[in-house]
Amino acid sequence: MRYVISRFVVLVLTACIAQAFTVSKSDRVNTPLQACEFNSIASNYLPRPTSVALEVLSKKHEVLMVQMTPYARSNMFPDGYQIRLSKSKVPDYVALIEKFLQWSDMATERGDQFTKEIGQADSWRKRGKYKFTFHSGNASNHYLVITWVFMGTSTDESSLCFNPENADILRQLLIDYSADKLTPTDIDSVYN
């Protein structure tokens, strides 16, 4: 019962916090990045529609937003699962992704399977953190799982999951974002 109550409180707090800002500008970035989600019918992690955008939020915060459309939409996350990454925290995010890539190579070579938290980094709002977790699907398939954590509780059902190839694409996107090298397509000038 305590578990159910704590999950309910986390969901309510997440909903309140998620609605506490508005996106004033959003420009999509062309990228091959694909998050994945476990498909119980295929018994495998499969790619899902994933988008990346440069956003300006209500308080003039600029973030890199990554969004995945899950198999089943929920009332809690009607737009899919999202993470918003702060430019000032890019070195932390990149270090955690690089650690995942090292662990993935080592675990594949050794045939190890495990799930272990790599570390945490602040979210863009300073309320909550992103937890980076190493997860093995089997001895040769490993995944980076990024989960938002607030007040010590995570919303695992809204995590974003990346295989090593896509984790590396995310790493490079973050490096380019930090160096102001991401340029969205000016749709209005192309489609006028």
C-alpha positions in Angstrom: 0.0 0.0 0.0 2.8 2.4 0.8 4.3 1.7 -2.6 1.0 2.7 -4.3 0.7 5.9 -2.3 4.3 6.9 -3.0 3.8 6.3 -6.7 0.6 8.3 -6.7 2.4 11.2 -4.9 5.2 11.1 -7.4 2.8 11.1 -10.4 0.9 14.1 -8.9 4.1 16.0 -8.2 5.5 15.2 -11.7 2.3 16.4 -13.3 2.4 19.7 -11.3 6.0 20.4 -12.1 5.7 19.4 -15.7 3.0 22.0 -16.2 4.9 24.8 -14.4 6.5 26.0 -17.6 5.5 26.7 -21.2 7.5 26.3 -24.4 7.7 29.7 -26.1 9.8 28.5 -29.1 10.6 25.0 -30.4 12.8 24.3 -33.4 13.3 20.7 -34.5 16.7 19.4 -35.3 17.4 16.9 -38.0 19.0 13.9 -36.4 19.0 10.1 -36.8 18.7 9.7 -33.0 16.2 6.9 -32.0 15.2 6.0 -28.5 13.9 2.5 -28.0 11.2 0.7 -25.9 10.8 -2.9 -24.9 8.2 -4.7 -27.1 6.9 -7.7 -25.3 5.5 -9.3 -28.5 8.9 -9.1 -30.2 10.7 -9.7 -26.9 13.2 -7.1 -27.9 14.0 -3.4 -27.5 12.7 -1.7 -30.7 13.2 1.9 -32.0 10.4 4.4 -31.5 9.7 7.7 -33.2 12.1 10.2 -31.6 12.4 13.9 -32.1 14.9 16.5 -31.0 14.3 20.2 -30.6 16.0 23.3 -29.4 13.5 25.0 -27.0 13.1 28.3 -25.3 11.0 27.9 -22.2 8.9 30.5 -20.3 11.7 31.7 -18.1 14.0 32.1 -21.1 15.8 28.8 -20.4 17.2 27.2 -23.5 17.2 23.5 -23.5 17.7 20.5 -25.8 14.5 18.5 -25.7 14.5 14.8 -26.7 11.0 13.2 -27.0 10.0 9.6 -27.8 6.6 8.4 -28.7 5.9 5.2 -26.7 3.7 2.3 -27.8 1.0 3.3 -25.5 0.2 6.9 -24.7 -0.9 7.8 -21.2 -2.8 10.7 -19.6 0.3 11.4 -17.6 2.5 11.8 -20.7 0.2 12.7 -23.6 3.1 14.0 -25.7 5.3 11.0 -25.1 8.4 10.8 -22.9 10.6 13.8 -22.8 13.9 14.9 -21.3 15.1 18.5 -21.4 18.8 18.9 -21.2 20.6 22.1 -20.0 23.6 23.5 -21.9 25.4 24.2 -18.7 25.2 20.5 -17.6 26.4 19.0 -20.9 29.8 18.0 -19.5 28.0 16.0 -16.8 25.7 14.3 -19.3 28.5 13.6 -21.8 30.7 12.0 -19.0 27.9 9.7 -18.0 27.2 8.7 -21.6 30.9 8.0 -22.2 30.9 5.8 -19.1 28.0 3.9 -20.4 29.8 3.4 -23.7 32.9 2.1 -21.9 30.8 -0.3 -19.8 28.9 -1.5 -22.9 32.1 -2.4 -24.7 33.5 -4.2 -21.6 30.2 -6.0 -20.8 29.9 -7.2 -24.4 33.5 -8.4 -24.5 33.1 -10.2 -21.1 29.5 -11.5 -21.7 28.2 -9.8 -18.6 24.6 -8.9 -18.0 23.6 -6.4 -15.3 21.6 -3.3 -14.4 23.5 -0.6 -12.5 23.1 3.1 -12.0 26.0 5.0 -13.7 25.3 8.3 -12.0 23.1 11.3 -11.9 23.2 14.9 -13.3 21.1 17.9 -12.6 18.1 18.6 -14.8 17.7 22.0 -16.4 15.4 23.3 -13.6 17.6 22.4 -10.6 14.5 20.5 -9.3 15.1 16.9 -9.9 17.9 15.1 -11.6 18.4 12.7 -14.5 19.5 9.2 -13.5 21.7 7.4 -16.1 21.5 3.6 -15.8 23.3 0.8 -17.6 20.8 -2.0 -18.4 21.6 -5.3 -20.2 18.9 -6.8 -22.4 21.2 -9.8 -22.8 24.9 -10.5 -22.9 25.4 -8.6 -26.2 22.7 -5.9 -26.0 23.1 -3.1 -23.5 21.1 0.1 -23.1 21.5 3.5 -21.6 18.3 4.4 -19.6 17.7 8.0 -18.7 15.1 8.6 -16.0 14.0 11.8 -14.3 14.2 11.6 -10.5 12.4 14.0 -8.2 12.6 13.9 -4.4 14.4 10.6 -4.5 11.7 8.8 -6.6 12.0 8.0 -10.3 9.4 7.8 -12.9 10.8 4.6 -14.6 7.8 4.2 -16.8 8.7 7.4 -18.7 12.4 6.7 -19.2 14.2 7.1 -22.4 16.3 4.1 -23.5 19.2 4.1 -26.0 21.4 1.4 -27.5 25.1 2.2 -27.8 24.9 3.6 -31.3 22.1 6.0 -30.3 23.8 6.9 -27.0 26.8 8.0 -29.1 24.5 10.0 -31.4 23.0 11.7 -28.2 26.5 12.3 -26.9 27.5 14.1 -30.1 24.3 16.1 -30.2 25.0 17.3 -26.7 28.6 18.3 -27.7 27.3 20.1 -30.8 24.5 21.8 -28.7 27.1 23.0 -26.1 29.3 24.5 -29.0 26.2 26.1 -30.6 26.6 23.9 -33.7 23.1 22.7 -33.9 21.1 24.5 -36.5 17.4 23.8 -37.0 16.0 23.9 -40.5 14.2 27.2 -41.2 11.0 25.6 -42.4 9.3 28.9 -43.2 12.0 29.8 -45.8 11.9 26.3 -47.4 8.1 25.8 -47.4 6.8 29.2 -48.3 
